[in-house]
Amino acid sequence: MTDKNIVPEAEVLESDDCWRLLGEANVGRLSVIVNGHPDIFPVNFAVDNNTVVFRTGPGTKQWAMEDEPVVAMEADSVSAEFGIAWSVVLKGTAEDAGSEGPRLDEVRRALFPWQGVGQDHLFRIVPASVTGRRFDLSAPMSLRTPLNDATRAGLE
């Protein structure tokens, strides 16, 4: 049972708003299928023409996407200062982004690999859908309670 005065209602975001927010973010969580089960990895990414591009190297993510290219990626942000939170989920197909062209060179330079060298393979998520929600955290519960991990988890 939820009390609408306590739990903020989510605002459903338009596609353009989702892409704008994704363009402002740089870290997301990539979900792939590994041996028939979902697995999640943090990735730094860039938006390129309503697709998402990220770097990876040989390993679980790359092998999983080559075996089963259907993926999902989520990015979000919480601002206690401004009293808002948002989450965007992109579902689609991962494909090799190639290595040619000035735009990809620019994207590659912007995606500094967290693990250093060896993350030279670019993948692109071609979306089948992009959805998003924005939450107003100024509801009474948020005003009386600090926005900590337990509060955030309860709002997700």
N, C-alpha and C positions, 0 to 999 in steps of 0.2 A: 504494500500500500504506500503510495507516495502522496505527499501534500504539495500541491502546486505552489504554495507560498514558500516552501522550503527548498524544493529541488527545481533548479532552473530548467525551463524548456529549451530544447535545442532548436536553433534556427537552421533550416535546411539551406545550404548554399547553392547558388547557381554555378554552373560549370566555369564561367569566366572568373568568378570569385575563387573557386578551387584552384585554378591554374595560377592566379595572382599570388595566392598564399603559398602554393608550392614553389613559385619563383622566389619568394622571400625566405624560404627554408633552405637548408643545405644538408640536413641529416634526416634520414627516414629509416623505417624498418621494412626490409624486403622479406616476403614470405615465399618460399619455394617448397616443392614436394621432394623429399629425400626418402627413398625406399618406401614409398607409399604413404609417408607421414609428413605433415607440415613442419617446417623448420623456419626460424626467423633470424635474420642477420642485420645488424646496423650497416647502413651504406651512406656515404656522402654522394650527393647527386646534383645534377643541374637540369633545368627545364630547357628543352630545345624543340620549338615548334609543336607544342602540345604533346610532347612525349617526354620521358624522363631518361636521362643518360647517366650511367655510373660505371666506375672502373672496378674490375676484380682481377684476380689471378687464378692460376690453376688451383682447384680445390673443390670443396663441397658445393658452394654456390654455382660455380661455372658448370660443374658436371651435372648438377640437378637441373639447371636451365637448359642444357643441351639435351638431357633425357626427357624432360617435361617442361616445355616453355611457358606454361600457364603460371602466372605469378600474381601477387598482390603486393602493394607497397603502401605504407601509411606514414604520414608525417603529421606532426601536431605542435602546438605551442600553448603555453599557459602563461598569462601575464597577470600576476596579482596586482601590479601597479595600475593597470588599466581595467581590471575586473572582467577580462574575457579569456576564453580558451577556444581553440578550434582544432579540428581533426579532419584530414582529407585522406580518403582511401582511393587508390588507383588500382584497377584490376585490368589485366591484359596479358599480352604475350611478350616474352623477352626474346630479343633477336640480336644477333651480332650487329653492332653499330658501324662496323667497317673502320677504316683507318685513314680514309682519304678526305681531303677538303679542308679549307681554312677554318670553317665553323667547328668542325670536330677537333682540330688542333687547339682552338680557343677553349672548347669545353674540356678537353683533356688536361690542359694547363690549370684550369680552375678546380679540377678534382684531385686534390692532393691526397695520395693514398695514406691511410693511417698506419699501415704496416710497412711503409717504406717502399722498397723496390719490388718488382715482380707483379705489380698490379696493373699490367699494361693492356688488358683486354677490355674494350668498351662494349657494354650492352645497352640496348635501348628497350624501354618498355613502351610498346605500342598499345594504347589504352582501348579497352572494350567499354569501360565505364570509369567515370570519376565522380565521386560523391563526397560531400563534406557537411560538417555541422559546426556551428559556432554556439558557444554557451556564454550566457551572461552570468558572471559569478558574483553579481551584486545582490543576489537573492538574500533574504534574511539569514539563512544558514551561513552563507559566506561572510556576511558582515560580523557575525558573532564568533566565528570559528576561523582560526588561521588556516590559510590554504597550504596544508601540508600534504604529504604523500597519501595518507589515509583518506583525506577529503577528496583529493583528485581521483583516487581509485574508485571512490563511491560515486563520482559523477560520470565516470566513463561507461 
